[in-house]
Amino acid sequence: VNGVQAIGGGIIVNFATDAVTMSSTEVSELMTKLNSFGPVKTTRWQIMVISPKGFSEALRLSYYRANAVRNALIENGASGNSIEIKIMESTQSGANNAKVLVRVQP
């Protein structure tokens, strides 16, 4: 992971090119930042990845990365039932599926 970055309304987890896991330090940083939006354990979260169009490998990486973030939330007390994962295929082939957005469910 290349970092955890706050943006308006959420947190972006930037995965390195081939990475599909997060280190304990990255998980800790993510949880600290998510707590500013609401308690990790009781907030309903949405995890979203926009994947490049037409590449099955890219979709698989998107799924693995979204699940790495989901697992980090569950390990920190969030309920699996309160986490929504959205993987959307971009209309453009240049979409960046290394960025995983975590936010409070709209």
C-alpha positions as CSV (number, residue, x, y, z in Angstrom):
1,V,0.0,0.0,0.0
2,N,1.3,3.4,-0.9
3,G,-0.6,5.2,1.7
4,V,-3.9,6.1,3.3
5,Q,-5.2,9.5,2.3
6,A,-8.2,11.5,3.6
7,I,-10.4,13.1,1.0
8,G,-13.7,14.9,1.4
9,G,-16.2,12.3,2.6
10,G,-13.9,9.4,2.9
11,I,-10.5,7.7,2.9
12,I,-8.5,6.5,-0.2
13,V,-6.3,3.4,0.4
14,N,-3.6,3.5,-2.4
15,F,-2.4,0.0,-3.1
16,A,1.0,-0.5,-4.8
17,T,0.9,-1.9,-8.3
18,D,0.8,-5.6,-7.4
19,A,-0.3,-5.4,-3.8
20,V,-3.6,-6.9,-2.5
21,T,-2.8,-6.8,1.3
22,M,-2.3,-4.1,3.9
23,S,0.3,-4.1,6.6
24,S,-0.7,-3.8,10.3
25,T,0.7,-0.2,10.3
26,E,-1.5,0.7,7.3
27,V,-4.6,-0.9,8.9
28,S,-3.9,1.1,12.1
29,E,-3.6,4.3,10.1
30,L,-6.8,3.6,8.2
31,M,-8.8,2.8,11.4
32,T,-7.5,6.1,13.0
33,K,-8.6,8.1,10.0
34,L,-12.0,6.3,9.7
35,N,-12.8,7.0,13.3
36,S,-13.0,10.7,12.4
37,F,-16.1,9.8,10.3
38,G,-17.7,7.6,13.0
39,P,-17.0,4.7,15.3
40,V,-15.5,1.9,13.1
41,K,-17.6,-0.7,15.0
42,T,-21.0,0.8,14.5
43,T,-20.8,2.9,11.3
44,R,-22.1,1.5,8.0
45,W,-19.3,1.6,5.6
46,Q,-19.1,1.5,1.8
47,I,-15.9,0.3,0.0
48,M,-15.7,1.3,-3.6
49,V,-13.2,0.5,-6.4
50,I,-13.4,1.6,-10.0
51,S,-11.8,-1.0,-12.2
52,P,-10.5,-0.6,-15.8
53,K,-13.0,-1.7,-18.4
54,G,-12.7,-5.1,-20.0
55,F,-9.8,-6.6,-18.0
56,S,-10.7,-9.7,-15.9
57,E,-7.4,-9.5,-14.0
58,A,-8.0,-5.9,-13.1
59,L,-11.5,-6.9,-11.8
60,R,-10.0,-9.7,-9.7
61,L,-7.4,-7.3,-8.2
62,S,-10.2,-4.8,-7.4
63,Y,-12.1,-7.5,-5.6
64,Y,-9.0,-8.6,-3.6
65,R,-8.2,-5.0,-2.6
66,A,-11.8,-4.2,-1.6
67,N,-11.8,-7.4,0.5
68,A,-8.5,-6.5,2.2
69,V,-10.1,-3.3,3.4
70,R,-13.3,-5.1,4.4
71,N,-11.3,-7.6,6.4
72,A,-9.4,-4.8,8.1
73,L,-12.7,-3.3,9.2
74,I,-14.0,-6.6,10.5
75,E,-10.8,-7.3,12.4
76,N,-11.4,-3.9,14.1
77,G,-14.9,-4.7,15.2
78,A,-17.1,-3.7,12.3
79,S,-19.9,-6.1,11.4
80,G,-19.7,-7.7,8.0
81,N,-23.4,-6.9,7.5
82,S,-22.7,-3.2,7.8
83,I,-20.1,-3.1,5.0
84,E,-21.1,-2.7,1.4
85,I,-18.6,-3.4,-1.4
86,K,-19.1,-1.8,-4.8
87,I,-16.8,-2.7,-7.7
88,M,-17.7,-0.7,-10.7
89,E,-16.2,-1.1,-14.2
90,S,-15.1,2.2,-15.7
91,T,-16.1,3.2,-19.2
92,Q,-12.4,4.0,-19.7
93,S,-9.5,1.5,-19.8
94,G,-7.3,3.8,-17.8
95,A,-9.2,3.6,-14.5
96,N,-7.0,3.1,-11.4
97,N,-8.1,0.1,-9.4
98,A,-5.2,0.6,-7.0
99,K,-7.3,3.3,-5.2
100,V,-9.9,1.9,-2.8
101,L,-12.4,4.5,-1.4
102,V,-13.8,3.8,2.1
103,R,-16.7,6.1,3.2
104,V,-19.8,6.1,5.3
105,Q,-22.6,4.5,3.4
106,P,-24.7,7.3,1.6
